[in-house]
Amino acid sequence: MSARALSPRVLIGSAAVILLITMGIRQSLGLFVEPIVLGTGLGIVSVSFALAIGQFMWGVAQPIFGGLADEYGAYRVLILGALVLAAGCLLAPFAHSEPGLVGTLGVLLATGAAAGSFAILIGSTAQYLPANRRSLAAGIINAGGSLGQFLFAPPVQYLIGRSGWRSAMFTLGAVSLLTIPLAWLFRDNDRATLGARGAAGAGAADLTMGSQLRVALHDRSYWCLHAGFFTCGFHIAFLVTHLPGDLRLCGLPASVAAGSLAIIGLSNVAGSLTAGWLGGRYRMKYVLALMYASRALIVAVYLVMPKTALNVYLAAAAFGLTWLATVPPTAGLVGKLFGPRYLTTLFGLTLLSHQVGGFLGAWLGGLAMAQLGSYEWVWYADMALALAAALLNLPIREAPPLRTVPQPA
């Protein structure tokens, strides 16, 4: 059965499960930092640098894969990504040097995960939906990625503790291949059908990809989205990479770190669905500004609170409400500004900015720990960037949402 014959709900659900797997793997990598340091003799700076390269490559690959998906079909990109992701997981245990970790975790794993991530899944699914349903659909797909973090972190920590980090990585490689049959459902998403659907896309049907890119890159609102998403990437990459280390400095066991990452993911399921729902009813730039400002407040509370397990779990739940909930309104704004035809490519470029910030968050956290023995100044930088992101979203041009009745699937 082709994607054309499938209900959009089936495609949204399939996209959510694919993202559950790829994000579950990516967002569990912070649990591997200390075991890799102890098992290979490499320093935390080397491991952090490899994961920082992974943050950057995940961003670089998304607009590239997005362009390929827009031109040749999403299912080819998704299947290729599954194979590359599996290769990165399966080869990482044989890496005993910084270049080896960079090549496996930083390049292969991250690139493969990018092919099955937000830009391709949200952009491709949006082609089958009316404009008033795209924000909620993006929220549902995004919630799948957050649920992956919740489901993956505890068993990954268990496998690391029981069998070692190499066995845990082999297991993740095998799990990544489960996305292939789901990717096959998107095989109707090719250039011919996308071109036909693009006729409904905000005047973008008569534009080539190059023309659309030129229009977007001359739009101030698009750059405001990039700048805000940069700060989002810094925040998320720093936390997912170094929160386990920060909690270890506070004397808390590794199980609390794994539990915290799981709670962040579970909490973001609610955050993503809420953000997607709000994006269809209110101006998405205000939703984004509120989420970014709240991050600064949550970080401030985290820094001053006593570091008990209960308090950390409560902070993790608060972090999770905005964790990746910025994705649905950001993707929604890109689609609202430029239409759905090249949403996969244009949103992929915002994710590149997100991951430039992610590279700095992961890398500078390791440098701060090596040089200063704590993460204090990185937390302060995270707060400042969150406030800046809130302000940067306010000038974005956005008309009020249309109060239309949702169409049946």
Secondary structure, 3 states (H helix, E strand, C coil): CCHHHCCHHHHHHHHHHHHHHHHHHHCCHHHHHHHHHHHHCCCHHHHHHHHHHHHHHHHHHHHHHHHHHHHHCHHHHHHHHHHHHHHHHHHHHHCCCHHHHHHHHHHHHHHHHHHCCHHHHHHHHHCCCCHHHHHHHHHHHHHHHHHHHHHHHHHHHHHHHHHCHHHHHHHHHHHHCCHHHHHHHHCCCCHHHHHHHHHHCCCCCCCCHHHHHHHHHCCHHHHHHHHHHHHHHHHHHHHHHHHHHHHHHCCCCHHHHHHHHHHHHHHHHHHHHHHHHHHCCCCHHHHHHHHHHHHHHHHHHHHHCCCCHHHHHHHHHHHHHHCCCCHHHHHHHHHHHHCCCCHHHHHHHHHHHHHHHHHHHHHHHHHHHHHHCCCHHHHHHHHHHHHHHHHHHCCCCCCCCCCCCCCCC
